[in-house]
Amino acid sequence: AAALQRLRQVFDIEELPPDVLPLKRPPQFMVDLFNKVADASGITRAPGLLQGDVVRSFEDQVHVDHHRFYFDISAMEKGEQILKAEFRVFKLKRTHLSRRSDVQHFCKVEVYELLESENKLQKKHLIASRLLSLYTEGWEVFNVTQTVSKWVGNSSSNHGFWITTTHVSNNGMEHNLVTFAKGQGTSQESRSALLVLFTNSNKRRSHSFVPSATSNSSASMSRRPRAAAAPDARSPVTACHRRELYVDFHAIGWSGWIIYPSGYNAFYCRGSCLFPLGESLNATNHATVQSIVYTLKLSQDVSMPCCVPDELKSLNLLYFDDKQNVVLKNYKDMVATRCGCH
């Protein structure tokens, strides 16, 4: 139990989310984003692909009204800094084609912030507007960073968004010819509107751990490197190298809410750092001197240098949080990519 609690701290999970997989499907945008920044094992492909270290997606809570969109963003953590907020809506194709030659093929779309509750829709503030083709369909993305930042600072000011479309022709103005997909019904579920927040968690996630007097030291999962033990004279000496350490989320009972990956290879370092330290051991000058002192037995207190990770990569996790929002989170220094003597 102590080990699993420690693991939750490493992955910054306060409350274990409920098991929702495979019944609930994640937004395709979040799956595509995960595949863009990480390989199948969740290891970051290249630095800088993700803005911030957390991406949160929130699904529209209004299923009847085709103009109003509301997102519950209460899952935001204290101290989390918003870098960018995107309101993503899927514009449906207009199937009815007008026979009149004077009809313009574009409409004006306006996105408003609602300033009061839904029964007083007349009070609203224009955030963005653009021209769209009547007869195409696809995702439209609006930058709503300023508005959402205000909502995070004052949750009671969040009344949602309102979308209007206006079509101008020679015969005057027509309103709301264009509609945007809503999430109810299986056919449009993958087209449900999303609010996507790119944030910095502002957590260093440094996990030095001192076990309490009551905890079992073997279960504490302390990451403090121990001095390497002297090699047994009866066993062949194996030089410092990287070995496999697979973390299986199914085995620890987390597969019901982690979407990707199903597990990952953290790797660990093992082996001796005896003199002479070859180039493949990536030894520091300090470790080289220490190995010489140890080999020549110049000091009884000096141990052999430690075989530890000297290069680490970050891990990306795509998962459902405890409110069933889909989150993509980047964790630094989770995978040992190289070992060395230090």
N, C-alpha and C positions, 0 to 999 in steps of 0.2 A: 504493500500500500504506500509506503514511504517513497519507494522508487517511482511509482506511477505519478504520485503527487509532484515529485521532482521533475518528471518528464513534462507534466502540464505546465510547470513554471518555465521550462526551457522553451516550450512552444507558446507561451503567453496565453494560455487558456484558463480563464478563471473558473467558469462553470462548464462542465462537459455538455456539449450540445446533444439534443435527442437524436436518435437514429431515424433518418428520413430517407436514406437511400435503400433500394433503388426507386422508390415510389415518386420522389420529388426530383424534377430535372433542373439542372442549373441553366441560367441564361447562356445561350451560345456565345455571346460576346465575351463572357468571362472565361469560357473554355478556350476560345480562340486566343485570348490574351495570355492565358497560362501557356499554351503551346508556342506562343511567340517568344516569351521570355525564358522558358525552361524546356529541358528535354523531357523524355518520358519518365525519368527518375526524379524530376523536380529540380535538377541542378541548373543553376543559372547559366544561360548560353553565353552571355556577354554582359559586362557591367554597363549601366546606363540605359538599358532597354526599358526600364520601368521608372516612371516618375514617382518618387517617394518609395516607401517600403510596404505600404498597404493600399490595396484597391478594394473598396466596398461597393457592392451593388444592392440597390433597394428596388423592389418591384412595386408597381402602381397598386394602390389600395382601393381605387374607385373603379368599379366594374360596370356601372350602368351609364353614367354620364360620359359622353364621348368628347366633351370639352374640358372636363376637370381631371387633373391628375394630382394624386397626393402620395407622398412617400414618408414613412415613419423612419426617421434617421436617429432614433434614440439609442441605437447600438453603438454610436460613436463613443470612443473612450475619452476619458478626461485627459486633457493635454495634447490630444491629437490635432495636428496642424493640417488644415486643408490647403492643398496646392492647386487643385483644379477640380471643378464639378461639371459634369456633363449630363444634360437632360436628353435622353435618346428616345425618339418616337418613330414608329414605323408608319409612313404615309401609304395609305391604300390607293390602288389605281382606280381612277374614276372610269366606270364601265360605260356609262351613258354618254355617247358622243352627240353633241348638238349639231343639227343640220344647218344652222344659221352660219353664214360665211363671216359674219362680223364678230364672232366669238373669239376672244383672246385665249390662247392656249396656256396662259399662266394665271396663277392666283397668288395673292399676298397672304402669307402666314404670319401671325403675330402671337408671341408668347408673353403672357402676363404673369406677374406674381399676384396672387390673391391677398388682399390686405385684411380681409375680414372672413368670418365663417361662411359656410356655403350658402346660407340663406340670404346673404347680402352681397351678391356677386357683382354689383355695380362698382364696388371699390376695388380697383386693381391698378397695378403699376407695370408699364410696358418694359420688358427686358430685352427682347430681340424680335426682329422681323426680317423676312426674306421673301423673294419670289420663287415659286416652285411650279413645275410643269403639272398641268391637270392630269395628264395621261401616263405618267410614270409612277412607279412605286419603289419604296426603299426606305432605308434609315435616314433620318434627319437628326443632326446632333447640334444642340444649342449650349453655348457656354453660360453657365448659371453660377459661376464661382462666387461672385459678390453676394448674390441672394442667399445661397446656401450657407455661406460663412455667417451671415446675419442670423439665420435659423439656428445654427449650432450655438451661437452666443445667447440666443433667446428662443427656446423651443416653442414658446406660446405664440411666436410670430409666424410659425409655419402653418399656412392654410392651403398650400399647394400651388399648382400652376393652372392657368386657363389658356386654351388655344382657340383662336378664331381664324377663319379663312375667308377672304373676300375676293370675289371675282368681278372684274370690271369689263363691261361690254358696252356697245353703243346704246343698248336699251336700259342702261343703269347698272346698279350693283346687285350682285347675288351673293348671299352669305352662306357659308358652311357647305359648299358643294363637295369639299374634300373632307374625308374622315381619316382618323388615325386608329391603328389597331388597339384593341383592348384585350386583356388577358383571359377573359372567360371563354370557355369553349376550346377544345383541343386543337382546332385548326389554326387558331391565332396565338396559342400559348407561347410559342417561340418568338412571337412578334410583340409581346407585351412591353409596354414602356418601362424604361429603366432610368434610375438616377444613379450615376457612377461617380464615386468620390475617390480621387487620388490624394493620399495623405502621407504625412510623416508621423510615425507613432511617438517619436521623441523618447523612445526607450532604448537605453544602451544595450539591454539584454546581455549584460555581463553576469555570468552565473557562477561566481565562486561560491562555494557552499561549505559551511561548517556544520557537520552533523551534530544533533543534540545528543545529550547523554543517553537518552532512551532509544535513539534510532540505531538500527543495525548498520554498521559501517559498510557492509557489502552492498546494502540496498540504497545507500545514500547517493550513488552515482556521482561521486565527487570527481571533478575533472582535473584536480591538482596532480601534476605528474610526480611520480615517485622516483627516487633514485633507482637506477637499474641494479638488480641483484647480481652478485658475482656469478659467472657461469659455472655450472656443475661440471666438475672434471670428467664425469662419466659420459656426458652428453656432448655431441658436436656443437661447436659455437656457430650460431647463425647470426650474420650481420644484420644490423638494423634495416627493416624493410616494412612495407605496407601490407596489411592483411585485411581480409573482408570482414565487415561487421554489418549485417543486414538488419535494418529496423523494419519489422513487419507490422503495419497498422492493424491488420486483421487479428494478429496474434495478441495484441494488447487491447483489443476491443474498441478500436476507433474507426473501423471501416464503415460504420453506419452514417458518418457525417463528413469524413474526408473523401473528397471527390477524386483528386489526383495529388500525388501518386499513391499507389496502394502500399508502397514502402520505398525505402531507399537504402543504398549502401553508404554508411557513414565512414567505413574503413577505420582501422586503428593501426598504431605503430608498435612493432615489437622486434626485439633482437639486441645484440650487444654492440657496444661502441668501443671496442678494443683498439689499441694502437697497432698498426698504422691505420688512420682513418682515410679511406679512399675518397675520390671525388664523388662517387655515387652516394656517399653517406651525407652529402650536403652539410658537412660539419663547419661550425664556426671556429674562428681562431681560438676562442676561449675553450671550446670543447677539445680541440687538438692538444692544447697545453694540459688540460685536465687529464686527458687520456694518457699523456706521457708521464705525468706525475703519478697517476694510478698504476701504470705498468711498471715503473721503476720503484714503486713503493716508497716514494720520498715522503709521504705523509700517510699516517694510518687513518686519518679522518676523511680523506678524499675518496669519493666513490667514482665509479665509472660514469662518463657522461650519459645522459638520458636519451633514449630513442623516442622522439615525440614528433607530432605533425609540425612541419615548418611551412606548409602552404595549405590554406583552407579555402573552400568555395562555399557560396551561400546556397540555401535550399528554398524552394518556393512551394507553398502549400495552398491548394484550392479547396475550400471547405465551407460547409453550412455552419453559421454561428448559432447561438442559442435562441435567436429569433428567426431562424431559417432564412437569413440573408446570406448571399454567397460572397465570400471574402477571399481575396488573393493576398497572401502575406509572404514577405521575403525575410528569411532568417539568416543572419550573417554567421560565417565560420562554423558550418554544420557538417561539411564533408572534407575529410583529409585527402588531399590530392597528392601530397608528397611527404615523405618522412625524412628526418635528419637527426644528427647527433648534436645535442645542445647541453 
